Each structure stands twice: as C-alpha cells, then as structure tokens.
Amino acid sequence: MTTERDAGMQEITAKALQLSGLAEYQRGAIVSRTLIDKKIGTVTIFAFDEGQGLSEHTAPFDAFVEIVDGEAEITISGKPLTARAGEIVIMPAGEPHSLRAVKRFKMLLTMIRA
C-alpha cells in the first residue's frame, strides 16, 4: 500500500528539479515541504514570507541551512548574521537560534541525527 508520504516522494525522486520550485511563498506564512524523512535525518525546503520567522529554539543536532532565494537574519547564541541566496549557515547543536525573513526567502534545511 502506498502512503501519501510515499506518493509525495515518488513525485520528486529520480528527477532533476528546480529546488526553489518545491515550496511556494504564501502571504503572511511559512511553508515547508519535507523532501527526505529518515531515521538518520531530514531534508526540508522552507519558504518564509517577509517578516515571518521561527522564534529562538535549540536542536540536539547540527543543522545545515542553504539560502535558496531572498535574505534571512539568523541569530545563533545571540549573534545575528545575514544570509543571502547562495550562502550557507551551519547552526551548531545545542546553540539557541532563530530565523527571520528580512526579505522573503527560501531555505533548504538538512538535519543529520547520527
């Protein structure tokens, strides 16, 4: 039996796709789409409308962020930095961090749990 999640994976597996087209902007919202969800980690694309963000939190694993489009302010342990399309940020495990869309932006988030 094919689950909805399996069907979604089949839609994007073994194809050349434009990363920025896998999550669309929505006014006043954050949109996310999990591309890979395995026991050892996840890969998720996010689209943040301008002014949207994630409040400060921590994660038990390092997180790799690639900015695909736009501009984000990412604060790690109280230190803000600006990240733009084509740039990456590694958010270390256990460090408090938050994100805010300076301009609407898309990011690819990779979390490895092992």
Beta strands, then each sheet from edge to edge (+ up, - down):
strand 1: 30-38
strand 2: 41-48
strand 3: 53-57
strand 4: 63-76
strand 5: 79-84
strand 6: 88-91
strand 7: 97-112
sheet 1: 1+ 2- 7+ 3-
sheet 2: 1+ 2- 7+ 4- 5+
sheet 3: 1+ 2- 7+ 4- 6+
end
